Amino acid sequence: MEFSFDALRRRPDDEAVAGPGADDEPAADATDRLVLDEAASALAAAGPGEVVTIGDRYGALTLGAVALHGARGVRSHQDLRSGERALAANADRLGLAGTFVSGPLDATTLAGARVVLAQLPRSLDALDEIAGFVAANADPGVAVVAGGRVKHMTLAMNDVLGHWFGRVEPHLARQKSRVLVASSPLPGPSAWPASEWHDDLGLTVCAHGAAFAGTRIDIGTRLLLGVLDQAPRAGSAVDLGCGTGVLATALAMRRPDVRVVATDDSAAAVASATATAAANGVADRVRVVQDDAAGTLPGASADLVLLNPPFHVGAALDTGVAHRLFEASARLLTPGGELWCVWNSHLRYRPALERTVGPTRQVARDRKFTVTASTRRP
């Protein structure tokens, strides 16, 4: 099958994020095309296993490098499990299965890389961690070709890359996208994961660069923590969309008899939650799993689900993920089990929670956030 960017699809992200019909949104953009064009000569010179893609949302960089530039044995790291699934589905659809390997952000994925193609993350912390891994593990002659939409790029990105690479070249913009090319790596010690002690809560939060909120604790999570002791007794609990694992860790610290599964779509979140549980001495009772909406966890396996759902995708307001996590919560809960959820009050989630999970009551509310408890119908 002839390769076409237009043939790529966003599934499962189309329904997970924005509901049915979202597949009308393209799975490749001008940045993907620009990165591949700017890297053409480097890709032509690369040998098998020497090309790595990072942050490839739906597979445009990985599959484009293979189909359009002859790259072989591409290694890919995507932070989101849903992104890995989209890449695999697109590869199957286009007859390109087996041309790449998905892996973590580590030495195995990056060792010996001579060409790294990347979508620039919005977070400077995420960029710092990625750049540090590349500088430490890639071939000394590596070329990093990283692109983004101009409106989301800042001069600080050049500075972050400049900390890890001796040469950073901004290229001319095209179709509102721009590429930064970094070379001459300067390996050094990494600051990740970072950690912070929160004296008011009596716990340490650990975070990798791409983890939401970093080592801080957002105000919604704080509101839920303030009423957590009111949640019903439970032998098993799930922290759904766990982020840095604050809720899972706090629950395990307060209740020595509960076993918690913390799950998130993000590899950075999972690594952060693992480190947070370990730093607070509850790693033996908090199992951390990277999963897309807890899809691999068995149904009716949790007496309690804790959830602080995201309400943005990138910079855009989008409640589709939250609704998908409500559905996941209903599947995970035992009959009579409860979902304790904190949400931005203006989003008015209570009718959706009533419909999807069951009878819902308000537990707490402040100026911005609401905590509700929803009981799973028998």
N, C-alpha and C positions, 0 to 999 in steps of 0.2 A: 504494500500500500504506500503510495507517495505521501511523504510527510507534508503536513500543512499545519501552521499554528492554529488555523480556524477549526481544525478537527479536534483540538484538545478540549476537554471538558473539566469542569470544576467539581464534579461529583467525588466524594460525598459532601463537599463543602457547600454546594449550591443549596441543598435542602437544610443542611445543618445550620447555616448562617442566615439565610434570608428567605427560606421557604421555597415551595415549588415555583418554577418559572425563573429562578435566579440563574439558571444555566444560560440565559440570554446574555449574561455578563461574560465577557471574554476571559479565557483561562490564560491568555498570553497578552502582554501589553508592549508598548513601545520600548520599555526598558529592557525586556527580554531580548528583543530584536537588536537593540543597540549594543548590548553586552556581547552577543554572539558575533556581530559584525566587527566590533573593535578587537575581539579576541581571535579573529579568523587566522591570522598568520601564526600566532602562538599555538592554536589548536592544530594547525597543519603540521607543526614541528613536534608535537607531543607524541610520545610513545604509549603503548598500552598501559593502562593503570596510572597515567600521569595527569589526568584531568579530574578535578574535584569540583562539585557544585555545592553551594551553601545557600540556604534560604530560597531554594527553587520552589515556588508556591505550588504549582500544579504539574511541573515537569517540562516546561518550555525550554529551560536552559539545558537540562540533562538530555532530553530527547532531541533537541535541536543540535546540540554538540555532536551527538551520534549520527543523526540522519543527514545533517547538512554539512558537517565538517569532518566526518570520519573518525571521531573519537572512539576509542575502544577501552572497555573495562572502566567506565566512568564510576567514580565513587561519589555518593550524594549524601549530604546531611540536611535534613529538614527538621526544624524544631517541633512541628506538629505532626502527630500520628495521622491526622486526617490528610495532611499534605502527602505523606508517604503513600497513603491509600490512593489518593488522586493520581500520583505519579505512576503507581503500579497499574491502575486501571487504564490510564492513557497509553502506557507502553503495550499492554495487552491489546487494546483496540487498534493500535497502529502497527502491530507486528514487531515491536521492539523489546519485548520481554527478554530478559537475560543479558541486556547490553549494559547494565549498570548494577551497582550494589548500594543499598541504603545502609547507613551506619551512623553511629553517634559522633558527636564533635569531640574527637580524640585522636591520639597518635595513629591508631589503626587506619582511620579514614584519611588522614592528612599526610602520612609519611611518604616522602619522596615526590609529592605533588609538584609539577612544574607549571601547571595552569590552574588557577582557582577562579571560577566564575561565581559571582554572588549578587543577590539582591540586597542592597543596603538595608539593614534594620533601622527602624526609627530611633531606637534607643541607643544612646552613645555607650552605655554600659555593655549592651549586647555586642556592639561593634568592637569594643575594646577586648572583650573575651575572645571573640572570633579571631580578631587580628593577632592576638597573642598566641593562640593555638597554631595559626598558620605560620607565624614567624618561628615558632619553636620546632615545628615538625616538618614543614614542607622543604623541598629542595632549595638550596641557597640561591639558585637561579630562578625561583618561582616568579611568575607574573600574576598578580591579583587584579582581575578586571571586575570592578564592583559598580553597579549602577542603581539609580533611583530616580524618582520623579523630582524634578527641580524644586517644586514647591515644598517638598519634604526634606530637602537637603540643606545642610548648614556648613559654614566654614569650620565648625568644630569637628566635623567628620574628618576633614583633612588633618587636623591636629591629632586626632586619635590614631589615624593610620600612620601619621608621621612619627608617633612614639615607637611604633613597631617596625617601620620600614624606612630605609634611608632615602628613598625617592618616592614621591607621591605626585602624580601628574593628573590634573583635571583636564578632561577633553571637552571639546565643543559640544553644546547641547543639540539635541535633535528631537523634534516632536515632544518637547517639554520633558525630556529625559536627559540625564547626563551620566557620564562614566568617570570614575576615578581609577587610575591604574597605579598600583603600588608594587614596588620591587625592592631588592636589596634588604632582606629581612634582618632585624636586629633582635634576636631572641633575648628574653629576660624573664624574671619571675612574674608569675601571674597573681593578681589580687583576688582571684575568684576561686571558690565562693567567698563572698564577704559575709561578715557576721556582726550582729548588734545585740547587746543585752538590753532588755526592756524591764527596768526595775519595777514598774507599776504592775506588770503582769507576771513577773518572775520567770521569764523565759528568754532564751536566745533565738533569734531568727537568722537563718542562713539563706543566702540568695546568690544564684548565678546571674550573669549579666542580663539575660533576657527575661528574668522572672518579674512578673507584675508587682509593682510597689517596692521591689528590692527588699532591703532589710527593714523597711518601715511596716507599720501595721495600719491599713486603711481604716477610715472611721466606720465604715459599715461592719467590717470584721470586729472592731472594738465593741460596737453595740451588741452584736450577737454574743461575743465573749462575756459581756456583762450579765447576760441572762442564761448563760449556758448551764448553770447549775440547776435551773428550773426544768431542763429537758428530762424526759422520763428515763428511768433506768433502762439500760440496754446491754445485752451481752455482745452484740455486734453492731458496728457503726461504719458508715462510709462518709468520708469528706470528699464530696463530689466537686471537681474543679478546684483541687486543693491548693493551687498556687504554691506558696512557700511552706505549706503544711502547718500553719499556725493553729487552725481549728482542730485538726487531727491530733497535733501534739498536746494542745491544751486539754482536750478531752481525755487523752490517755494519762496525762499527769494528774488530773483531778479524780479520775476513776480507774484505779488499778485493776479492776475486774473486767474492763471492756477491751475488746480487740478491735482495732480500727484499720480499715483499708482507705488509703488516701490515693486518689486517682486524678489525673489531669491529662489533657491532650498534648501538653507541652513537655518536651524533654528537659528543658531548663527548669520548669516547675518541679518535675519529678526529682531531678537531682537536688534541687533546693530543699524540697520536703524531706528527702532522705537525710540530708545533712542536718536539717532542723530537728528531726526526731532523734538523731544520734547525739546532737549537742545537748539535748535535754534529758537524755538517759531513758528514752522510751522506744528505742529502735526495735526492741524485741516484741513490742505490741502494736507497732504501726507498720503495716505493710504498704509499700508505695508502688503503684502500678501506672505505667503510661498506657493510656487507653482513650479511645474516642467515645465520649459520653458513656463511659463504663460499660461498653458493649461486650466485653469478655467476662464480666462478673455475672454470677448466676442470679436469676430472678428470685424474689422473696428471700433474700439472704441477709437483710439488714433490718434491725429493729429501729434504727435511727439513721437518718441522712442529714448531714449539715451541708448547706449550700449558700455561697455568696456568688451568684451568677454574674458574668460579665454583661455589660449592656453597651459596649462599643466593640466594633471590629475595625481596627486601625483607629482613624480619627472620626469615623462615622457612627452615629447612633444606630444600633441594630439589636433588636430583642430576640431574634430567631434562635440564637444559642441558648438563651435562658429557657425558652419554651421547650427546646429539645432536652435540656437537662431536667425540666419538670417531668417530662415523659419518662426519662431514665430513672428518676427518683421513684415514680409510681411503680415501675417494674422491679426495682431493687427492694422495696419495702415489703416486709411481712404484713399480712392483714392486721390492722390496728397499729402498725408502726407509724412513726411520725417523721415528716420532713420539717426541719427547722431552717428557715430561709430568711436571709436579709436582702432587702432590695431597695433601690431608690424609689422613694414614695411616689414621685410623679408618674412612674411607669404603671401604677395601678394593676399589679399582678394578681391581686386576690381572686378575681373571677376565674382567671386561668388556672390558678392553683386549686380552687374548688372543683373546677371541671376535670382537671387532669389527675389530681391526687385524691382529694376528698375534702370533707368539712375542714374549714380553715378559720383559725382565730388569731387575733392580734396579740402578740406577747409584749412588744415594746415599740416605741416610736420616738424619734427625735425630729429635729428640724429638717433633716434630709432623708433619713432612712426608716424603714419599717421592718420589724422582725415578726414573722408569722410562723405558726405551727399548723401543719396540715396532716390530718389523720388518714391513713390509707384505708380505703373502703375494703370490707371483707370480700 
